[in-house]
Amino acid sequence: MRILIIGNGFDLNLGLKTGYKDFITSKYFKTLVKNRNPIAEYFNEKNELNNWVDIEKELTEYSIIVKNKNLDIKENFEEIKLALINYLKEAQEKEINQDSIAFKLLKEEIHTIDLIFNFNYTNSIFEIAKILNIQNIETKHHYIHGSIKKQDIIFGVEDDAKIYDEHKFFKKASNKNHVGFGILKEFEENNIIIFGHSLGITDSSYFKKYIHERAINVIQTEFKFYYYDNLGWEEMIKIIDEYTKNQLTGFRANNFIPLDSSL
């Protein structure tokens, strides 16, 4: 079985402005700041200082800072999610770059792919299927974090995030639509292609245990990464080394890993 895992880098490669950086510079986010949403104000301050913000990471920091202050934090959080949905709804309508690596990958590989685990909220997979006249793609496609269409996006932090007790609603697993570890059983002894997903800490619950096991067990399957330039390679290796508890050599020895740097 072959499994395709896609993250936000997939949509970005298609030419869609779906990154958090794009969201923070949008009219939807600026309206939140104008209306004095305190979480948006905090994100905006961080963005102005660093010209970048990792929203999921900053949610943890925000929780620690405000603790139990008398703020409507849950309501503010829901406003952030709704603004993100509205922004992405507009962003996904832009024209897809059919010369992109992401588009070509799906065109060439889709008929050999058995499952698609989509960590994005957008409909880009279905738009590509429409362009290529691919039938019944929904039978192999699964949204992991919900979708814009159903307005059920799963947005927040991982279980091990050090947040204040009153802010458990920040956790992705608190969302009733969260699938938890259900997809992990599909990974075992299958060929996996990862495009545009960093495997990073914000989704560690899906990958950490699996990648660690692949460092100590010989599983003769393909584990293919698409990454962007040398920085992308270095970030990916750093994460794998952390997940394998410094057993990077074992991981690379036990797995056939063709690495594509052509993004």
HELIX and SHEET records of a PDB file:
HELIX    1   1 ASN A    8  ASN A   13  1                                   6    
HELIX    2   2 TYR A   20  ILE A   24  1                                   5    
HELIX    3   3 LYS A   27  LYS A   34  1                                   8    
HELIX    4   4 PRO A   38  ASN A   50  1                                  13    
HELIX    5   5 ILE A   55  VAL A   66  1                                  12    
HELIX    6   6 ILE A   73  ALA A   91  1                                  19    
HELIX    7   7 ILE A  101  GLU A  109  1                                   9    
HELIX    8   8 ILE A  110  THR A  112  5                                   3    
HELIX    9   9 SER A  124  LEU A  132  1                                   9    
HELIX   10  10 ILE A  137  THR A  139  5                                   3    
HELIX   11  11 ASP A  165  PHE A  170  5                                   6    
HELIX   12  12 LYS A  172  SER A  174  5                                   3    
HELIX   13  13 LEU A  184  PHE A  187  1                                   4    
HELIX   14  14 ILE A  201  ASP A  203  5                                   3    
HELIX   15  15 SER A  204  ILE A  216  1                                  13    
HELIX   16  16 ASP A  229  TYR A  243  1                                  15    
HELIX   17  17 LEU A  248  ASN A  254  1                                   7    
SHEET    1   A 6 HIS A 141  TYR A 143  0                                        
SHEET    2   A 6 LEU A 115  ASN A 118  1                                        
SHEET    3   A 6 ARG A   2  ILE A   6  1                                        
SHEET    4   A 6 ASN A 191  PHE A 195  1                                        
SHEET    5   A 6 PHE A 223  TYR A 226  1                                        
SHEET    6   A 6 LEU A 259  ASP A 260  1                                        
END                                                                             
